[in-house]
Amino acid sequence: MLAAVDHVQLAAPAGSEDALRAYYVDTLGMTEIPKPAALAARGGCWFGAGAVQLHLGIEADFRPAKKAHPGLRVTDIEAYAARLAAHGATVTWDGDLPGHRRFYSEDPVGNRLEFLEPVVGGSGPADSASP
């Protein structure tokens, strides 16, 4: 039986680890998780925040995920969007998911990330305008 998602893996090009660290640690506020020695030689890096883990693995024929993406639940979405924007990350609001506020961004190698927060007490469409 499935119990939980352990992690989500995204791909990245060789040599992008420093840019990934800057984004996932400094911009998103995650912590780098040391990779096991047997996997560290493959490159890439792992990040965590609470129960969320994102693994970035090196892929020789890398193409960024433009449609497939992790959906990351956040608290105080307006402040979190402001944090990303202050670090130079794109923030694209989308109001098409009923009962949620959400926006999309991209990591430094072009992978799409979705950030969302349920609307408290609301089940209708979320406001599509940025705050």
MODELLER restraints for C-alpha pairs under 7 A, 6 or more apart:
rsr = mdl.restraints
at = mdl.atoms
rsr.add(forms.Gaussian(group=physical.xy_distance, feature=features.Distance(at['CA:7:A'], at['CA:52:A']), mean=6.80, stdev=0.5))
rsr.add(forms.Gaussian(group=physical.xy_distance, feature=features.Distance(at['CA:7:A'], at['CA:53:A']), mean=4.75, stdev=0.5))
rsr.add(forms.Gaussian(group=physical.xy_distance, feature=features.Distance(at['CA:7:A'], at['CA:54:A']), mean=5.64, stdev=0.5))
rsr.add(forms.Gaussian(group=physical.xy_distance, feature=features.Distance(at['CA:7:A'], at['CA:55:A']), mean=6.90, stdev=0.5))
rsr.add(forms.Gaussian(group=physical.xy_distance, feature=features.Distance(at['CA:8:A'], at['CA:53:A']), mean=6.52, stdev=0.5))
rsr.add(forms.Gaussian(group=physical.xy_distance, feature=features.Distance(at['CA:8:A'], at['CA:54:A']), mean=5.06, stdev=0.5))
rsr.add(forms.Gaussian(group=physical.xy_distance, feature=features.Distance(at['CA:8:A'], at['CA:55:A']), mean=6.14, stdev=0.5))
rsr.add(forms.Gaussian(group=physical.xy_distance, feature=features.Distance(at['CA:8:A'], at['CA:70:A']), mean=6.96, stdev=0.5))
rsr.add(forms.Gaussian(group=physical.xy_distance, feature=features.Distance(at['CA:9:A'], at['CA:54:A']), mean=5.81, stdev=0.5))
rsr.add(forms.Gaussian(group=physical.xy_distance, feature=features.Distance(at['CA:9:A'], at['CA:55:A']), mean=4.53, stdev=0.5))
rsr.add(forms.Gaussian(group=physical.xy_distance, feature=features.Distance(at['CA:9:A'], at['CA:56:A']), mean=5.70, stdev=0.5))
rsr.add(forms.Gaussian(group=physical.xy_distance, feature=features.Distance(at['CA:9:A'], at['CA:57:A']), mean=6.86, stdev=0.5))
rsr.add(forms.Gaussian(group=physical.xy_distance, feature=features.Distance(at['CA:10:A'], at['CA:55:A']), mean=6.19, stdev=0.5))
rsr.add(forms.Gaussian(group=physical.xy_distance, feature=features.Distance(at['CA:10:A'], at['CA:56:A']), mean=4.92, stdev=0.5))
rsr.add(forms.Gaussian(group=physical.xy_distance, feature=features.Distance(at['CA:10:A'], at['CA:57:A']), mean=6.29, stdev=0.5))
rsr.add(forms.Gaussian(group=physical.xy_distance, feature=features.Distance(at['CA:11:A'], at['CA:56:A']), mean=5.43, stdev=0.5))
rsr.add(forms.Gaussian(group=physical.xy_distance, feature=features.Distance(at['CA:11:A'], at['CA:57:A']), mean=4.91, stdev=0.5))
rsr.add(forms.Gaussian(group=physical.xy_distance, feature=features.Distance(at['CA:11:A'], at['CA:58:A']), mean=5.76, stdev=0.5))
rsr.add(forms.Gaussian(group=physical.xy_distance, feature=features.Distance(at['CA:11:A'], at['CA:59:A']), mean=5.84, stdev=0.5))
rsr.add(forms.Gaussian(group=physical.xy_distance, feature=features.Distance(at['CA:11:A'], at['CA:62:A']), mean=6.74, stdev=0.5))
rsr.add(forms.Gaussian(group=physical.xy_distance, feature=features.Distance(at['CA:12:A'], at['CA:56:A']), mean=6.21, stdev=0.5))
rsr.add(forms.Gaussian(group=physical.xy_distance, feature=features.Distance(at['CA:12:A'], at['CA:57:A']), mean=5.89, stdev=0.5))
rsr.add(forms.Gaussian(group=physical.xy_distance, feature=features.Distance(at['CA:12:A'], at['CA:58:A']), mean=4.97, stdev=0.5))
rsr.add(forms.Gaussian(group=physical.xy_distance, feature=features.Distance(at['CA:12:A'], at['CA:59:A']), mean=5.91, stdev=0.5))
rsr.add(forms.Gaussian(group=physical.xy_distance, feature=features.Distance(at['CA:12:A'], at['CA:62:A']), mean=6.14, stdev=0.5))
rsr.add(forms.Gaussian(group=physical.xy_distance, feature=features.Distance(at['CA:12:A'], at['CA:109:A']), mean=6.47, stdev=0.5))
rsr.add(forms.Gaussian(group=physical.xy_distance, feature=features.Distance(at['CA:13:A'], at['CA:58:A']), mean=5.45, stdev=0.5))
rsr.add(forms.Gaussian(group=physical.xy_distance, feature=features.Distance(at['CA:13:A'], at['CA:59:A']), mean=5.72, stdev=0.5))
rsr.add(forms.Gaussian(group=physical.xy_distance, feature=features.Distance(at['CA:13:A'], at['CA:60:A']), mean=6.56, stdev=0.5))
rsr.add(forms.Gaussian(group=physical.xy_distance, feature=features.Distance(at['CA:13:A'], at['CA:62:A']), mean=5.46, stdev=0.5))
rsr.add(forms.Gaussian(group=physical.xy_distance, feature=features.Distance(at['CA:14:A'], at['CA:58:A']), mean=5.59, stdev=0.5))
rsr.add(forms.Gaussian(group=physical.xy_distance, feature=features.Distance(at['CA:14:A'], at['CA:59:A']), mean=6.99, stdev=0.5))
rsr.add(forms.Gaussian(group=physical.xy_distance, feature=features.Distance(at['CA:14:A'], at['CA:60:A']), mean=6.99, stdev=0.5))
rsr.add(forms.Gaussian(group=physical.xy_distance, feature=features.Distance(at['CA:17:A'], at['CA:44:A']), mean=5.92, stdev=0.5))
rsr.add(forms.Gaussian(group=physical.xy_distance, feature=features.Distance(at['CA:17:A'], at['CA:45:A']), mean=6.65, stdev=0.5))
rsr.add(forms.Gaussian(group=physical.xy_distance, feature=features.Distance(at['CA:19:A'], at['CA:108:A']), mean=6.43, stdev=0.5))
rsr.add(forms.Gaussian(group=physical.xy_distance, feature=features.Distance(at['CA:20:A'], at['CA:108:A']), mean=6.52, stdev=0.5))
rsr.add(forms.Gaussian(group=physical.xy_distance, feature=features.Distance(at['CA:23:A'], at['CA:107:A']), mean=6.70, stdev=0.5))
rsr.add(forms.Gaussian(group=physical.xy_distance, feature=features.Distance(at['CA:23:A'], at['CA:108:A']), mean=6.91, stdev=0.5))
rsr.add(forms.Gaussian(group=physical.xy_distance, feature=features.Distance(at['CA:24:A'], at['CA:30:A']), mean=5.68, stdev=0.5))
rsr.add(forms.Gaussian(group=physical.xy_distance, feature=features.Distance(at['CA:25:A'], at['CA:31:A']), mean=5.65, stdev=0.5))
rsr.add(forms.Gaussian(group=physical.xy_distance, feature=features.Distance(at['CA:25:A'], at['CA:32:A']), mean=6.85, stdev=0.5))
rsr.add(forms.Gaussian(group=physical.xy_distance, feature=features.Distance(at['CA:27:A'], at['CA:84:A']), mean=5.83, stdev=0.5))
rsr.add(forms.Gaussian(group=physical.xy_distance, feature=features.Distance(at['CA:27:A'], at['CA:87:A']), mean=5.92, stdev=0.5))
rsr.add(forms.Gaussian(group=physical.xy_distance, feature=features.Distance(at['CA:28:A'], at['CA:84:A']), mean=6.95, stdev=0.5))
rsr.add(forms.Gaussian(group=physical.xy_distance, feature=features.Distance(at['CA:30:A'], at['CA:47:A']), mean=6.01, stdev=0.5))
rsr.add(forms.Gaussian(group=physical.xy_distance, feature=features.Distance(at['CA:30:A'], at['CA:48:A']), mean=5.43, stdev=0.5))
rsr.add(forms.Gaussian(group=physical.xy_distance, feature=features.Distance(at['CA:30:A'], at['CA:49:A']), mean=5.07, stdev=0.5))
rsr.add(forms.Gaussian(group=physical.xy_distance, feature=features.Distance(at['CA:31:A'], at['CA:47:A']), mean=5.42, stdev=0.5))
rsr.add(forms.Gaussian(group=physical.xy_distance, feature=features.Distance(at['CA:31:A'], at['CA:48:A']), mean=5.33, stdev=0.5))
rsr.add(forms.Gaussian(group=physical.xy_distance, feature=features.Distance(at['CA:31:A'], at['CA:49:A']), mean=6.37, stdev=0.5))
rsr.add(forms.Gaussian(group=physical.xy_distance, feature=features.Distance(at['CA:32:A'], at['CA:46:A']), mean=5.78, stdev=0.5))
rsr.add(forms.Gaussian(group=physical.xy_distance, feature=features.Distance(at['CA:32:A'], at['CA:47:A']), mean=4.37, stdev=0.5))
rsr.add(forms.Gaussian(group=physical.xy_distance, feature=features.Distance(at['CA:32:A'], at['CA:48:A']), mean=6.40, stdev=0.5))
rsr.add(forms.Gaussian(group=physical.xy_distance, feature=features.Distance(at['CA:33:A'], at['CA:46:A']), mean=5.22, stdev=0.5))
rsr.add(forms.Gaussian(group=physical.xy_distance, feature=features.Distance(at['CA:33:A'], at['CA:47:A']), mean=5.23, stdev=0.5))
rsr.add(forms.Gaussian(group=physical.xy_distance, feature=features.Distance(at['CA:33:A'], at['CA:48:A']), mean=6.49, stdev=0.5))
rsr.add(forms.Gaussian(group=physical.xy_distance, feature=features.Distance(at['CA:34:A'], at['CA:46:A']), mean=6.91, stdev=0.5))
rsr.add(forms.Gaussian(group=physical.xy_distance, feature=features.Distance(at['CA:35:A'], at['CA:45:A']), mean=6.94, stdev=0.5))
rsr.add(forms.Gaussian(group=physical.xy_distance, feature=features.Distance(at['CA:35:A'], at['CA:46:A']), mean=6.70, stdev=0.5))
rsr.add(forms.Gaussian(group=physical.xy_distance, feature=features.Distance(at['CA:43:A'], at['CA:57:A']), mean=6.85, stdev=0.5))
rsr.add(forms.Gaussian(group=physical.xy_distance, feature=features.Distance(at['CA:43:A'], at['CA:58:A']), mean=6.02, stdev=0.5))
rsr.add(forms.Gaussian(group=physical.xy_distance, feature=features.Distance(at['CA:44:A'], at['CA:56:A']), mean=5.30, stdev=0.5))
rsr.add(forms.Gaussian(group=physical.xy_distance, feature=features.Distance(at['CA:44:A'], at['CA:57:A']), mean=4.61, stdev=0.5))
rsr.add(forms.Gaussian(group=physical.xy_distance, feature=features.Distance(at['CA:44:A'], at['CA:58:A']), mean=5.30, stdev=0.5))
rsr.add(forms.Gaussian(group=physical.xy_distance, feature=features.Distance(at['CA:45:A'], at['CA:55:A']), mean=6.10, stdev=0.5))
rsr.add(forms.Gaussian(group=physical.xy_distance, feature=features.Distance(at['CA:45:A'], at['CA:56:A']), mean=5.29, stdev=0.5))
rsr.add(forms.Gaussian(group=physical.xy_distance, feature=features.Distance(at['CA:45:A'], at['CA:57:A']), mean=6.72, stdev=0.5))
rsr.add(forms.Gaussian(group=physical.xy_distance, feature=features.Distance(at['CA:46:A'], at['CA:54:A']), mean=5.89, stdev=0.5))
rsr.add(forms.Gaussian(group=physical.xy_distance, feature=features.Distance(at['CA:46:A'], at['CA:55:A']), mean=4.28, stdev=0.5))
rsr.add(forms.Gaussian(group=physical.xy_distance, feature=features.Distance(at['CA:46:A'], at['CA:56:A']), mean=5.96, stdev=0.5))
rsr.add(forms.Gaussian(group=physical.xy_distance, feature=features.Distance(at['CA:47:A'], at['CA:53:A']), mean=5.64, stdev=0.5))
rsr.add(forms.Gaussian(group=physical.xy_distance, feature=features.Distance(at['CA:47:A'], at['CA:54:A']), mean=5.27, stdev=0.5))
rsr.add(forms.Gaussian(group=physical.xy_distance, feature=features.Distance(at['CA:47:A'], at['CA:55:A']), mean=6.25, stdev=0.5))
rsr.add(forms.Gaussian(group=physical.xy_distance, feature=features.Distance(at['CA:48:A'], at['CA:54:A']), mean=6.32, stdev=0.5))
rsr.add(forms.Gaussian(group=physical.xy_distance, feature=features.Distance(at['CA:64:A'], at['CA:109:A']), mean=6.60, stdev=0.5))
rsr.add(forms.Gaussian(group=physical.xy_distance, feature=features.Distance(at['CA:64:A'], at['CA:110:A']), mean=5.18, stdev=0.5))
rsr.add(forms.Gaussian(group=physical.xy_distance, feature=features.Distance(at['CA:64:A'], at['CA:111:A']), mean=4.80, stdev=0.5))
rsr.add(forms.Gaussian(group=physical.xy_distance, feature=features.Distance(at['CA:65:A'], at['CA:111:A']), mean=4.74, stdev=0.5))
rsr.add(forms.Gaussian(group=physical.xy_distance, feature=features.Distance(at['CA:65:A'], at['CA:112:A']), mean=5.99, stdev=0.5))
rsr.add(forms.Gaussian(group=physical.xy_distance, feature=features.Distance(at['CA:66:A'], at['CA:111:A']), mean=5.96, stdev=0.5))
rsr.add(forms.Gaussian(group=physical.xy_distance, feature=features.Distance(at['CA:66:A'], at['CA:112:A']), mean=5.33, stdev=0.5))
rsr.add(forms.Gaussian(group=physical.xy_distance, feature=features.Distance(at['CA:67:A'], at['CA:112:A']), mean=6.83, stdev=0.5))
rsr.add(forms.Gaussian(group=physical.xy_distance, feature=features.Distance(at['CA:69:A'], at['CA:112:A']), mean=5.46, stdev=0.5))
rsr.add(forms.Gaussian(group=physical.xy_distance, feature=features.Distance(at['CA:69:A'], at['CA:113:A']), mean=5.43, stdev=0.5))
rsr.add(forms.Gaussian(group=physical.xy_distance, feature=features.Distance(at['CA:69:A'], at['CA:114:A']), mean=6.77, stdev=0.5))
rsr.add(forms.Gaussian(group=physical.xy_distance, feature=features.Distance(at['CA:70:A'], at['CA:113:A']), mean=5.71, stdev=0.5))
rsr.add(forms.Gaussian(group=physical.xy_distance, feature=features.Distance(at['CA:70:A'], at['CA:114:A']), mean=6.20, stdev=0.5))
rsr.add(forms.Gaussian(group=physical.xy_distance, feature=features.Distance(at['CA:71:A'], at['CA:113:A']), mean=6.53, stdev=0.5))
rsr.add(forms.Gaussian(group=physical.xy_distance, feature=features.Distance(at['CA:71:A'], at['CA:114:A']), mean=4.64, stdev=0.5))
rsr.add(forms.Gaussian(group=physical.xy_distance, feature=features.Distance(at['CA:71:A'], at['CA:115:A']), mean=5.85, stdev=0.5))
rsr.add(forms.Gaussian(group=physical.xy_distance, feature=features.Distance(at['CA:72:A'], at['CA:114:A']), mean=5.96, stdev=0.5))
rsr.add(forms.Gaussian(group=physical.xy_distance, feature=features.Distance(at['CA:72:A'], at['CA:115:A']), mean=4.81, stdev=0.5))
rsr.add(forms.Gaussian(group=physical.xy_distance, feature=features.Distance(at['CA:72:A'], at['CA:116:A']), mean=6.22, stdev=0.5))
rsr.add(forms.Gaussian(group=physical.xy_distance, feature=features.Distance(at['CA:73:A'], at['CA:115:A']), mean=5.76, stdev=0.5))
rsr.add(forms.Gaussian(group=physical.xy_distance, feature=features.Distance(at['CA:73:A'], at['CA:116:A']), mean=4.91, stdev=0.5))
rsr.add(forms.Gaussian(group=physical.xy_distance, feature=features.Distance(at['CA:73:A'], at['CA:117:A']), mean=5.65, stdev=0.5))
rsr.add(forms.Gaussian(group=physical.xy_distance, feature=features.Distance(at['CA:74:A'], at['CA:115:A']), mean=6.42, stdev=0.5))
rsr.add(forms.Gaussian(group=physical.xy_distance, feature=features.Distance(at['CA:74:A'], at['CA:116:A']), mean=5.93, stdev=0.5))
rsr.add(forms.Gaussian(group=physical.xy_distance, feature=features.Distance(at['CA:74:A'], at['CA:117:A']), mean=5.57, stdev=0.5))
rsr.add(forms.Gaussian(group=physical.xy_distance, feature=features.Distance(at['CA:75:A'], at['CA:117:A']), mean=6.28, stdev=0.5))
rsr.add(forms.Gaussian(group=physical.xy_distance, feature=features.Distance(at['CA:77:A'], at['CA:117:A']), mean=6.33, stdev=0.5))
rsr.add(forms.Gaussian(group=physical.xy_distance, feature=features.Distance(at['CA:78:A'], at['CA:131:A']), mean=6.62, stdev=0.5))
rsr.add(forms.Gaussian(group=physical.xy_distance, feature=features.Distance(at['CA:81:A'], at['CA:91:A']), mean=6.46, stdev=0.5))
rsr.add(forms.Gaussian(group=physical.xy_distance, feature=features.Distance(at['CA:85:A'], at['CA:91:A']), mean=6.45, stdev=0.5))
rsr.add(forms.Gaussian(group=physical.xy_distance, feature=features.Distance(at['CA:89:A'], at['CA:105:A']), mean=6.83, stdev=0.5))
rsr.add(forms.Gaussian(group=physical.xy_distance, feature=features.Distance(at['CA:90:A'], at['CA:105:A']), mean=5.29, stdev=0.5))
rsr.add(forms.Gaussian(group=physical.xy_distance, feature=features.Distance(at['CA:90:A'], at['CA:106:A']), mean=6.76, stdev=0.5))
rsr.add(forms.Gaussian(group=physical.xy_distance, feature=features.Distance(at['CA:91:A'], at['CA:103:A']), mean=6.24, stdev=0.5))
rsr.add(forms.Gaussian(group=physical.xy_distance, feature=features.Distance(at['CA:91:A'], at['CA:104:A']), mean=5.87, stdev=0.5))
rsr.add(forms.Gaussian(group=physical.xy_distance, feature=features.Distance(at['CA:91:A'], at['CA:105:A']), mean=5.21, stdev=0.5))
rsr.add(forms.Gaussian(group=physical.xy_distance, feature=features.Distance(at['CA:92:A'], at['CA:103:A']), mean=5.20, stdev=0.5))
rsr.add(forms.Gaussian(group=physical.xy_distance, feature=features.Distance(at['CA:92:A'], at['CA:104:A']), mean=5.11, stdev=0.5))
rsr.add(forms.Gaussian(group=physical.xy_distance, feature=features.Distance(at['CA:92:A'], at['CA:105:A']), mean=6.41, stdev=0.5))
rsr.add(forms.Gaussian(group=physical.xy_distance, feature=features.Distance(at['CA:93:A'], at['CA:102:A']), mean=6.05, stdev=0.5))
rsr.add(forms.Gaussian(group=physical.xy_distance, feature=features.Distance(at['CA:93:A'], at['CA:103:A']), mean=4.09, stdev=0.5))
rsr.add(forms.Gaussian(group=physical.xy_distance, feature=features.Distance(at['CA:93:A'], at['CA:104:A']), mean=6.43, stdev=0.5))
rsr.add(forms.Gaussian(group=physical.xy_distance, feature=features.Distance(at['CA:93:A'], at['CA:128:A']), mean=6.41, stdev=0.5))
rsr.add(forms.Gaussian(group=physical.xy_distance, feature=features.Distance(at['CA:93:A'], at['CA:129:A']), mean=6.84, stdev=0.5))
rsr.add(forms.Gaussian(group=physical.xy_distance, feature=features.Distance(at['CA:93:A'], at['CA:130:A']), mean=6.09, stdev=0.5))
rsr.add(forms.Gaussian(group=physical.xy_distance, feature=features.Distance(at['CA:94:A'], at['CA:102:A']), mean=5.76, stdev=0.5))
rsr.add(forms.Gaussian(group=physical.xy_distance, feature=features.Distance(at['CA:94:A'], at['CA:103:A']), mean=5.44, stdev=0.5))
rsr.add(forms.Gaussian(group=physical.xy_distance, feature=features.Distance(at['CA:94:A'], at['CA:128:A']), mean=5.37, stdev=0.5))
rsr.add(forms.Gaussian(group=physical.xy_distance, feature=features.Distance(at['CA:95:A'], at['CA:101:A']), mean=6.42, stdev=0.5))
rsr.add(forms.Gaussian(group=physical.xy_distance, feature=features.Distance(at['CA:95:A'], at['CA:102:A']), mean=6.66, stdev=0.5))
rsr.add(forms.Gaussian(group=physical.xy_distance, feature=features.Distance(at['CA:95:A'], at['CA:125:A']), mean=6.84, stdev=0.5))
rsr.add(forms.Gaussian(group=physical.xy_distance, feature=features.Distance(at['CA:95:A'], at['CA:126:A']), mean=5.18, stdev=0.5))
rsr.add(forms.Gaussian(group=physical.xy_distance, feature=features.Distance(at['CA:95:A'], at['CA:127:A']), mean=5.42, stdev=0.5))
rsr.add(forms.Gaussian(group=physical.xy_distance, feature=features.Distance(at['CA:95:A'], at['CA:128:A']), mean=3.66, stdev=0.5))
rsr.add(forms.Gaussian(group=physical.xy_distance, feature=features.Distance(at['CA:96:A'], at['CA:125:A']), mean=6.72, stdev=0.5))
rsr.add(forms.Gaussian(group=physical.xy_distance, feature=features.Distance(at['CA:96:A'], at['CA:126:A']), mean=7.00, stdev=0.5))
rsr.add(forms.Gaussian(group=physical.xy_distance, feature=features.Distance(at['CA:97:A'], at['CA:125:A']), mean=6.30, stdev=0.5))
rsr.add(forms.Gaussian(group=physical.xy_distance, feature=features.Distance(at['CA:97:A'], at['CA:126:A']), mean=6.58, stdev=0.5))
rsr.add(forms.Gaussian(group=physical.xy_distance, feature=features.Distance(at['CA:98:A'], at['CA:123:A']), mean=6.27, stdev=0.5))
rsr.add(forms.Gaussian(group=physical.xy_distance, feature=features.Distance(at['CA:98:A'], at['CA:124:A']), mean=5.16, stdev=0.5))
rsr.add(forms.Gaussian(group=physical.xy_distance, feature=features.Distance(at['CA:98:A'], at['CA:125:A']), mean=3.78, stdev=0.5))
rsr.add(forms.Gaussian(group=physical.xy_distance, feature=features.Distance(at['CA:98:A'], at['CA:126:A']), mean=5.48, stdev=0.5))
rsr.add(forms.Gaussian(group=physical.xy_distance, feature=features.Distance(at['CA:99:A'], at['CA:118:A']), mean=5.79, stdev=0.5))
rsr.add(forms.Gaussian(group=physical.xy_distance, feature=features.Distance(at['CA:99:A'], at['CA:119:A']), mean=5.25, stdev=0.5))
rsr.add(forms.Gaussian(group=physical.xy_distance, feature=features.Distance(at['CA:99:A'], at['CA:122:A']), mean=5.50, stdev=0.5))
rsr.add(forms.Gaussian(group=physical.xy_distance, feature=features.Distance(at['CA:99:A'], at['CA:123:A']), mean=4.35, stdev=0.5))
rsr.add(forms.Gaussian(group=physical.xy_distance, feature=features.Distance(at['CA:99:A'], at['CA:124:A']), mean=5.16, stdev=0.5))
rsr.add(forms.Gaussian(group=physical.xy_distance, feature=features.Distance(at['CA:99:A'], at['CA:125:A']), mean=5.42, stdev=0.5))
rsr.add(forms.Gaussian(group=physical.xy_distance, feature=features.Distance(at['CA:99:A'], at['CA:126:A']), mean=5.44, stdev=0.5))
rsr.add(forms.Gaussian(group=physical.xy_distance, feature=features.Distance(at['CA:100:A'], at['CA:116:A']), mean=6.47, stdev=0.5))
rsr.add(forms.Gaussian(group=physical.xy_distance, feature=features.Distance(at['CA:100:A'], at['CA:117:A']), mean=5.50, stdev=0.5))
rsr.add(forms.Gaussian(group=physical.xy_distance, feature=features.Distance(at['CA:100:A'], at['CA:118:A']), mean=4.23, stdev=0.5))
rsr.add(forms.Gaussian(group=physical.xy_distance, feature=features.Distance(at['CA:100:A'], at['CA:119:A']), mean=4.95, stdev=0.5))
rsr.add(forms.Gaussian(group=physical.xy_distance, feature=features.Distance(at['CA:100:A'], at['CA:126:A']), mean=5.17, stdev=0.5))
rsr.add(forms.Gaussian(group=physical.xy_distance, feature=features.Distance(at['CA:101:A'], at['CA:116:A']), mean=5.67, stdev=0.5))
rsr.add(forms.Gaussian(group=physical.xy_distance, feature=features.Distance(at['CA:101:A'], at['CA:117:A']), mean=5.39, stdev=0.5))
rsr.add(forms.Gaussian(group=physical.xy_distance, feature=features.Distance(at['CA:101:A'], at['CA:118:A']), mean=6.32, stdev=0.5))
rsr.add(forms.Gaussian(group=physical.xy_distance, feature=features.Distance(at['CA:101:A'], at['CA:119:A']), mean=6.43, stdev=0.5))
rsr.add(forms.Gaussian(group=physical.xy_distance, feature=features.Distance(at['CA:101:A'], at['CA:126:A']), mean=5.41, stdev=0.5))
rsr.add(forms.Gaussian(group=physical.xy_distance, feature=features.Distance(at['CA:101:A'], at['CA:127:A']), mean=6.72, stdev=0.5))
rsr.add(forms.Gaussian(group=physical.xy_distance, feature=features.Distance(at['CA:102:A'], at['CA:115:A']), mean=5.52, stdev=0.5))
rsr.add(forms.Gaussian(group=physical.xy_distance, feature=features.Distance(at['CA:102:A'], at['CA:116:A']), mean=4.17, stdev=0.5))
rsr.add(forms.Gaussian(group=physical.xy_distance, feature=features.Distance(at['CA:102:A'], at['CA:117:A']), mean=6.39, stdev=0.5))
rsr.add(forms.Gaussian(group=physical.xy_distance, feature=features.Distance(at['CA:103:A'], at['CA:114:A']), mean=5.96, stdev=0.5))
rsr.add(forms.Gaussian(group=physical.xy_distance, feature=features.Distance(at['CA:103:A'], at['CA:115:A']), mean=5.49, stdev=0.5))
rsr.add(forms.Gaussian(group=physical.xy_distance, feature=features.Distance(at['CA:103:A'], at['CA:116:A']), mean=6.60, stdev=0.5))
rsr.add(forms.Gaussian(group=physical.xy_distance, feature=features.Distance(at['CA:104:A'], at['CA:112:A']), mean=6.89, stdev=0.5))
rsr.add(forms.Gaussian(group=physical.xy_distance, feature=features.Distance(at['CA:104:A'], at['CA:113:A']), mean=5.63, stdev=0.5))
rsr.add(forms.Gaussian(group=physical.xy_distance, feature=features.Distance(at['CA:104:A'], at['CA:114:A']), mean=4.55, stdev=0.5))
rsr.add(forms.Gaussian(group=physical.xy_distance, feature=features.Distance(at['CA:104:A'], at['CA:115:A']), mean=6.20, stdev=0.5))
rsr.add(forms.Gaussian(group=physical.xy_distance, feature=features.Distance(at['CA:105:A'], at['CA:112:A']), mean=5.97, stdev=0.5))
rsr.add(forms.Gaussian(group=physical.xy_distance, feature=features.Distance(at['CA:105:A'], at['CA:113:A']), mean=5.33, stdev=0.5))
rsr.add(forms.Gaussian(group=physical.xy_distance, feature=features.Distance(at['CA:105:A'], at['CA:114:A']), mean=6.57, stdev=0.5))
rsr.add(forms.Gaussian(group=physical.xy_distance, feature=features.Distance(at['CA:106:A'], at['CA:112:A']), mean=4.62, stdev=0.5))
rsr.add(forms.Gaussian(group=physical.xy_distance, feature=features.Distance(at['CA:106:A'], at['CA:113:A']), mean=5.73, stdev=0.5))
